[in-house]
Amino acid sequence: MSDPDICYKGKYARFVKDKKTGWEYADRVGNTGIVIIIGITKEKELVLIEEFRPPVNASVIGLPAGLAGDENVAEAFTEAARRELLEETGYEGQNFELLTKGPPSPGISSEVVDIYFAANLEKVAAGGGVDGEDITVHVIKLPDVEAWLEARGKEGKMIDPKVYTALYFAARKGLYNNGPS
């Protein structure tokens, strides 16, 4: 794409229009990327977060995630994943494996996310986020996740579809089976 026209620029995001195609989209500023963490505890539990999200006016249950390079431009994505997991959930892990990367919403955003897998997590801090974040941490046994999510949906909570991506990768790693093979 060509260098876009900036229609609006805020502290963390800007709205732009591509000069050649006319396509309008949101673009993050002040970071080098986005990391998402699929975290599994030693007890085979999925670590989820819940946070109110103003754009959808609802509490959203999702995976720990955050910006890379927002505090330190030279920050490696793996280190950003470690930092975000600890800040948001209070959990630490030793091995972070990059599973995939791609655009979560390419029709409206230029964001590209790197999804990491971390197993054998241990709770070492309170979590809950930083800088005004109000994050609730949920730790759910893998066989119970789908029913738990269904119940939260009935309560009016929104479920980020990437949580189901986490179940897919947990199943591929032999940690989760939601039915007969």
One Martini backbone bead per residue (centre of mass of N, CA, C, O) as a GRO file, in nm:
protein
  181
    1MET     BB    1   0.101   0.033   0.014
    2SER     BB    2   0.064   0.343   0.046
    3ASP     BB    3   0.096   0.631   0.185
    4PRO     BB    4  -0.107   0.749   0.415
    5ASP     BB    5  -0.368   0.924   0.519
    6ILE     BB    6  -0.433   1.126   0.796
    7CYS     BB    7  -0.733   1.165   0.974
    8TYR     BB    8  -0.636   1.048   1.264
    9LYS     BB    9  -0.454   1.121   1.582
   10GLY     BB   10  -0.349   0.956   1.857
   11LYS     BB   11  -0.171   0.804   2.101
   12TYR     BB   12  -0.242   0.479   1.988
   13ALA     BB   13  -0.401   0.584   1.728
   14ARG     BB   14  -0.505   0.566   1.380
   15PHE     BB   15  -0.669   0.712   1.099
   16VAL     BB   16  -0.672   0.586   0.763
   17LYS     BB   17  -0.596   0.654   0.403
   18ASP     BB   18  -0.555   0.521   0.110
   19LYS     BB   19  -0.453   0.677  -0.176
   20LYS     BB   20  -0.516   0.454  -0.394
   21THR     BB   21  -0.786   0.290  -0.272
   22GLY     BB   22  -0.943   0.429  -0.004
   23TRP     BB   23  -0.875   0.272   0.237
   24GLU     BB   24  -0.996   0.229   0.564
   25TYR     BB   25  -0.800   0.242   0.880
   26ALA     BB   26  -0.643   0.111   1.152
   27ASP     BB   27  -0.351   0.233   1.345
   28ARG     BB   28  -0.086   0.177   1.523
   29VAL     BB   29   0.102   0.345   1.783
   30GLY     BB   30   0.393   0.293   1.969
   31ASN     BB   31   0.486   0.014   1.822
   32THR     BB   32   0.589  -0.325   1.693
   33GLY     BB   33   0.348  -0.501   1.827
   34ILE     BB   34   0.164  -0.812   1.894
   35VAL     BB   35   0.077  -1.016   2.176
   36ILE     BB   36  -0.014  -1.361   2.239
   37ILE     BB   37  -0.120  -1.586   2.510
   38ILE     BB   38  -0.092  -1.933   2.558
   39GLY     BB   39  -0.174  -2.047   2.881
   40ILE     BB   40  -0.039  -2.328   3.071
   41THR     BB   41  -0.053  -2.509   3.333
   42LYS     BB   42   0.054  -2.776   3.520
   43GLU     BB   43  -0.277  -2.846   3.554
   44LYS     BB   44  -0.422  -2.794   3.280
   45GLU     BB   45  -0.470  -2.474   3.247
   46LEU     BB   46  -0.638  -2.193   3.137
   47VAL     BB   47  -0.538  -1.860   3.080
   48LEU     BB   48  -0.750  -1.589   3.154
   49ILE     BB   49  -0.917  -1.285   3.065
   50GLU     BB   50  -1.089  -0.989   3.205
   51GLU     BB   51  -1.230  -0.701   3.022
   52PHE     BB   52  -1.323  -0.395   2.970
   53ARG     BB   53  -1.456  -0.282   2.639
   54PRO     BB   54  -1.553   0.003   2.489
   55PRO     BB   55  -1.606  -0.074   2.181
   56VAL     BB   56  -1.830  -0.308   2.305
   57ASN     BB   57  -1.953  -0.260   2.589
   58ALA     BB   58  -1.776  -0.502   2.739
   59SER     BB   59  -1.698  -0.791   2.869
   60VAL     BB   60  -1.390  -0.967   2.798
   61ILE     BB   61  -1.286  -1.286   2.703
   62GLY     BB   62  -0.935  -1.378   2.704
   63LEU     BB   63  -0.616  -1.335   2.617
   64PRO     BB   64  -0.322  -1.262   2.680
   65ALA     BB   65  -0.208  -0.920   2.597
   66GLY     BB   66   0.008  -0.700   2.385
   67LEU     BB   67   0.252  -0.473   2.351
   68ALA     BB   68   0.528  -0.415   2.152
   69GLY     BB   69   0.752  -0.152   2.206
   70ASP     BB   70   0.615   0.064   2.412
   71GLU     BB   71   0.873   0.075   2.621
   72ASN     BB   72   1.075  -0.088   2.409
   73VAL     BB   73   1.176  -0.098   2.092
   74ALA     BB   74   1.389  -0.354   2.141
   75GLU     BB   75   1.177  -0.549   2.210
   76ALA     BB   76   1.112  -0.861   2.219
   77PHE     BB   77   0.842  -1.054   2.169
   78THR     BB   78   0.899  -1.263   2.389
   79GLU     BB   79   0.933  -1.052   2.616
   80ALA     BB   80   0.652  -0.932   2.588
   81ALA     BB   81   0.503  -1.190   2.660
   82ARG     BB   82   0.615  -1.220   2.944
   83ARG     BB   83   0.527  -0.945   3.053
   84GLU     BB   84   0.221  -0.962   2.997
   85LEU     BB   85   0.161  -1.216   3.156
   86LEU     BB   86   0.251  -1.105   3.430
   87GLU     BB   87   0.083  -0.843   3.446
   88GLU     BB   88  -0.206  -0.976   3.393
   89THR     BB   89  -0.169  -1.274   3.573
   90GLY     BB   90   0.109  -1.371   3.740
   91TYR     BB   91   0.251  -1.543   3.525
   92GLU     BB   92   0.507  -1.791   3.455
   93GLY     BB   93   0.745  -1.883   3.197
   94GLN     BB   94   0.997  -2.040   3.002
   95ASN     BB   95   0.849  -2.135   2.731
   96PHE     BB   96   0.827  -1.963   2.415
   97GLU     BB   97   0.611  -2.032   2.142
   98LEU     BB   98   0.578  -1.977   1.817
   99LEU     BB   99   0.288  -2.040   1.623
  100THR     BB  100   0.176  -1.757   1.503
  101LYS     BB  101   0.092  -1.514   1.240
  102GLY     BB  102  -0.150  -1.236   1.213
  103PRO     BB  103  -0.455  -1.101   1.115
  104PRO     BB  104  -0.748  -1.034   1.303
  105SER     BB  105  -0.854  -0.751   1.121
  106PRO     BB  106  -0.799  -0.671   0.790
  107GLY     BB  107  -1.047  -0.466   0.722
  108ILE     BB  108  -0.964  -0.239   0.981
  109SER     BB  109  -0.658  -0.345   1.040
  110SER     BB  110  -0.291  -0.352   1.069
  111GLU     BB  111  -0.271  -0.573   1.253
  112VAL     BB  112  -0.021  -0.796   1.398
  113VAL     BB  113   0.001  -1.118   1.541
  114ASP     BB  114   0.165  -1.296   1.803
  115ILE     BB  115   0.147  -1.642   1.889
  116TYR     BB  116   0.189  -1.788   2.204
  117PHE     BB  117   0.334  -2.065   2.384
  118ALA     BB  118   0.277  -2.160   2.738
  119ALA     BB  119   0.394  -2.386   2.972
  120ASN     BB  120   0.407  -2.446   3.305
  121LEU     BB  121   0.277  -2.245   3.480
  122GLU     BB  122   0.340  -1.991   3.737
  123LYS     BB  123   0.251  -1.839   4.025
  124VAL     BB  124   0.406  -1.499   4.130
  125ALA     BB  125   0.156  -1.299   4.106
  126ALA     BB  126  -0.131  -1.111   4.082
  127GLY     BB  127  -0.189  -0.917   3.867
  128GLY     BB  128  -0.426  -0.705   3.661
  129GLY     BB  129  -0.219  -0.505   3.567
  130VAL     BB  130  -0.167  -0.171   3.432
  131ASP     BB  131  -0.245   0.147   3.404
  132GLY     BB  132  -0.572   0.099   3.478
  133GLU     BB  133  -0.612  -0.180   3.473
  134ASP     BB  134  -0.897  -0.434   3.497
  135ILE     BB  135  -0.804  -0.750   3.562
  136THR     BB  136  -0.935  -1.071   3.529
  137VAL     BB  137  -0.853  -1.391   3.642
  138HIS     BB  138  -0.870  -1.710   3.468
  139VAL     BB  139  -0.866  -2.063   3.574
  140ILE     BB  140  -0.914  -2.339   3.348
  141LYS     BB  141  -0.990  -2.638   3.287
  142LEU     BB  142  -0.978  -2.769   2.983
  143PRO     BB  143  -1.247  -2.952   2.992
  144ASP     BB  144  -1.420  -2.675   3.098
  145VAL     BB  145  -1.409  -2.431   2.901
  146GLU     BB  146  -1.660  -2.442   2.715
  147ALA     BB  147  -1.875  -2.430   2.942
  148TRP     BB  148  -1.771  -2.172   3.072
  149LEU     BB  149  -1.809  -1.989   2.825
  150GLU     BB  150  -2.111  -2.032   2.790
  151ALA     BB  151  -2.187  -1.914   3.067
  152ARG     BB  152  -2.067  -1.631   3.018
  153GLY     BB  153  -2.242  -1.562   2.774
  154LYS     BB  154  -2.516  -1.578   2.937
  155GLU     BB  155  -2.409  -1.321   3.116
  156GLY     BB  156  -2.289  -1.114   2.871
  157LYS     BB  157  -2.030  -1.202   2.777
  158MET     BB  158  -1.752  -1.178   2.582
  159ILE     BB  159  -1.585  -1.381   2.332
  160ASP     BB  160  -1.287  -1.437   2.220
  161PRO     BB  161  -1.205  -1.632   1.949
  162LYS     BB  162  -0.903  -1.695   2.039
  163VAL     BB  163  -0.973  -1.907   2.253
  164TYR     BB  164  -1.028  -2.133   2.039
  165THR     BB  165  -0.738  -2.137   1.942
  166ALA     BB  166  -0.621  -2.244   2.204
  167LEU     BB  167  -0.767  -2.519   2.192
  168TYR     BB  168  -0.642  -2.613   1.932
  169PHE     BB  169  -0.341  -2.607   2.029
  170ALA     BB  170  -0.381  -2.790   2.276
  171ALA     BB  171  -0.469  -3.036   2.108
  172ARG     BB  172  -0.210  -3.057   1.929
  173LYS     BB  173  -0.041  -3.104   2.214
  174GLY     BB  174  -0.222  -3.306   2.400
  175LEU     BB  175  -0.401  -3.127   2.635
  176TYR     BB  176  -0.673  -3.156   2.455
  177ASN     BB  177  -1.020  -3.299   2.458
  178ASN     BB  178  -1.357  -3.251   2.315
  179GLY     BB  179  -1.351  -3.553   2.203
  180PRO     BB  180  -1.364  -3.778   1.983
  181SER     BB  181  -1.137  -3.899   1.735
   0.00000   0.00000   0.00000
